[in-house]
Amino acid sequence: MKILLTYQSGLPHRNDPYISLVPTGLCYLHACLAEAGYNSLLSNFSAWPPSRIKNELLTFRPDIIGISQWTHNRHNSLELARICREVLPDCTIVMGGGHATFCYEDILSEGSPVDIVVRGEGEATLLELVARLSSKTEWQDLAGLAFRLNGTITVTVPRNNLNDLDSLPLPGRYLDKSIGVDLELQPEFIVTTRGCPSTCYFCSSPEFWGRKVRFRSPAAIVEEIRYIRQKYGLIYFSIRDDTFTADRKRVLEFCALLQKQEINILWNCQSRVTAIDEELVIEMKRAGCECIQLGIESGAPHILQQLGKNITPSQIEHACALIREIGINLSIYLISGVPGETNDDINQTIELVRHIHPDDGYVSPLAYYPGTQLFKEALVAGNTTPGIFTDTDQAALYVSSTPIPSATRLLKELTRNQQKDSERFNRQKKRLGYCYTTNIIAGEWYRQRGEYDKAENELREITTRQPDNPWGWFLLGDLYTELGKQKKGKEHYTKVLSIVHEHGPSKAALT
């Protein structure tokens, strides 16, 4: 029994190395199937033309094809399913993911190439489904499915979510059994929770995963990071949980393990302004956290309330001030195009941005997604229609149908509002003592401004105090190479590889 798990991003993002990454959920499904002994192949068809996809299908000839569908790639995923059906008419085509879970009726419309939709969390459902299909026994009674039977769509009872996330195999152990997957970038993105304690009206996470947050243990997370560091040479990680700091004690234990085992990585995470405190942020930085991303959305209280954020501008200011004071980079998310938003609301947001000094940020127009409170309320109010996701080819379906000038204003403010105070590094060192994350951030800040001697001093301190920390050697290699000192740069890249044997950027610099 051969299984192909595949993904194809929306057309506008096919060549974006980040947006076209395989969803982490598909990587978990692949790991579960591989660990169970199935011949599973993970594929990313995002940048592939139809002819190449067809050739791969004929080469591998899977019996089951699983396709990951999200709102941005909803049309492309169905087109991919049609290609699969054309090339392999007898294969079983299964679709899952955030969009498929809520829009299974659209996917299973008459004439659809899709046989089965897996709804919600998919590991247990897919394993049972593959076992039944392999043994050629009935599968229609399995929980968590939707399918077309005798001309009508049948939906089985919901599947209970897994309680023990540590029981899932590590995706990184099986990523090399793949095609089209960037093995220097894909392993960077890890998840340590499922579920979100928040109730933001524009997000479908609570409906998909549930309000109850389930956590992986600190030991399991560190094990995954150590494995990826050794096998793929990664020393930077991005934790993609909705709210990584939802369990304070767990994060403190995670940070303590990273420090005790001297993993010496850098990482970023997403959090919530009400889910951080001084001790937590300090320990996160000491463990290598260089950036925290916060969903700010707006500086206007009534807009925050309208979006279901349950936070206030004063809480935002307090959290951002704490992050800046400790010395972690601050990244924020903003939303534009909210119905009823006024110029005064936009000005309040701009003033907030000026006050909190983010290092970078993202502005997204408010969009409809299935499974969100926003979309449900819009349907009731008659502001949109149930067929909106099938009737338009747009990747994102914005609430506002007209151009949103506030987005341009907010983006402009984000790009010009970064801090210029170099003395903050001395204050941070006095408060935290030696911390390699401070040296890295300071070193890169000086390098970008052409103050190379100061940058070198910051990075040299890491190599002196922590000779087994790859970051000091690597960034010095970059610095010397930039200054035209190629020989010295290569010596430092060689040192990195003596510590992290598979570090891709150092290998590339030496070729």
C-alpha positions, 0 to 999 in steps of 0.5 A, a space after each residue: 500500500 503506497 500513500 502519497 501525502 501532498 500539498 500545493 500552495 496557492 498560485 500567487 505564493 508558489 515561489 515564496 520559500 516560506 508560504 509554500 512550505 508543507 503544513 506541519 500537520 501533513 508532516 505529522 501524518 507522514 511520520 505516523 504512517 511511516 512509523 506504522 510501517 506504511 510506504 508513505 511519501 511526503 511531497 510538496 508540489 508548490 512549484 511544480 508544473 502539471 507535467 512534472 506532477 503527472 510524471 511523479 504520480 506515474 513513477 510512484 503510483 500511490 494507492 492513496 493520495 492525501 491532499 492538504 487543503 487550506 483557504 488560500 489553496 482551496 482551488 489549487 488543491 481541487 485542481 491537484 485532485 483532478 490531476 491525480 484522478 486523471 492519471 490514477 483513476 483507481 486511487 483513493 483521494 483523501 482531503 484534509 486540513 483547515 478548509 476541508 474540515 469546514 467546507 467538506 460539502 463544497 469539496 464533495 459536490 457531485 463530480 468531485 475527484 475527492 473520495 473522502 474528507 478527513 475532518 479535524 485532527 487527522 492522525 488517528 483517523 488517517 491511520 485507521 482509514 489506511 488500515 481498512 483500505 489496505 485490508 479491503 474492509 469497510 471504512 464508512 463507520 470510522 469517526 471523523 470522516 465525510 464522504 459521498 455515498 449513494 449520491 448524498 454526503 455522509 458525515 460520521 461522528 466527530 473524532 476525539 482529539 488526542 490527549 497525549 501529543 508526546 505519543 506522536 512521532 517526530 516529523 523530522 525523523 521522516 522528512 527525508 522520505 520526501 520530494 520537493 521538500 526543502 530540508 534546510 527550511 521545513 524542519 525549522 518550523 515546529 509546533 508544541 501545542 494544539 488548541 488556543 485559549 483565545 476566542 478571536 473572531 477572525 481565527 478558526 483555530 478554536 473551532 478546529 482544535 478546540 478551546 482546550 489547549 493540549 501541550 507537548 512536554 518540554 523534554 519532547 520539544 527539546 528532543 525534537 530540536 536536538 534531533 533536527 540540529 544533529 540531522 539537518 544542521 539547523 540552529 534556528 527554529 520557529 515555534 508556530 503555536 497559536 500561543 506558545 506561552 499559554 502554560 507558563 510553567 512548561 515554558 520555564 521548564 523548556 527554557 531551563 532544559 535548553 540552557 542546561 543542555 547547552 543546545 545554543 539555538 535561536 528561536 522565535 514564537 507567537 504569544 499573547 500580550 496577557 501571557 507573558 511576564 518579566 521572569 518568563 521573558 528573561 528566561 526565554 531570552 537566556 534560552 535563545 528566544 530572539 523574537 516574540 510575535 504578538 497579535 496586536 491587531 489595533 490600537 482602538 479599544 472598540 476595534 479590539 473588542 469587535 475582533 474578540 481580542 479581549 485585550 486593551 491598549 494598555 496591556 499591549 503597551 505593557 507587554 511590548 515595553 517588557 519585551 523591549 526592556 529585556 531585549 527580545 526583538 518585537 514583531 507585531 500583527 495588525 489588521 486593517 479593513 475592519 468594518 466601521 473602522 474610522 480615521 481616528 481608529 487608524 490614528 490610534 493604531 499608528 500612535 500605539 505603533 510609535 509608542 511600542 517601537 516594533 522591530 517589524 510587523 505584518 498588516 493583513 486586511 480582515 478576511 473571511 475564513 470558514 469556521 470563524 465567528 466572523 464568518 458565521 456572524 456575516 452569514 447571519 447578517 447577510 453580509 456574505 453568502 455560503 458560496 463565497 469560497 467557491 464563487 471566487 478565485 481570490 486566495 484571500 476573501 477580504 471583508 472590505 471589497 474596496 481598497 484599504 488605505 489604512 494598510 498602506 499607512 500602517 505598513 509605512 509606520 512599521 518600516 520607519 519606527 525602529 529603535 536607534 538606542 545602542 545603550 539599551 544593550 549595556 542596560 540589558 547586559 547589566 540586568 541579565 548578565 552574559 546572554 548570547 542572545 543579547 550579543 547576537 542581536 547587538 552584533 547584527 544591529 551594529 553590523 547593519 549600521 557599518 560599525 564592524 568593530 563593535 559587531 566583532 566585539 559582541 560576537 567574539 565574546 560568544 566564542 570566548 565564553 561559549 566556544 561550543 556555541 555555533 552562533 558566534 563563529 557563524 556570524 563572525 564568518 559572515 562578518 569577515 566575508 562581508 569585509 572581504 576577509 574570505 580566508 578568515 571567514 572560511 576558518 570560522 565556517 569550518 569551526 561551525 561545522 566542527 560543532 554542527 556537522 550538517 549546518 547548511 549555510 556554513 557548508 554553502 559558504 565553503 564551496 
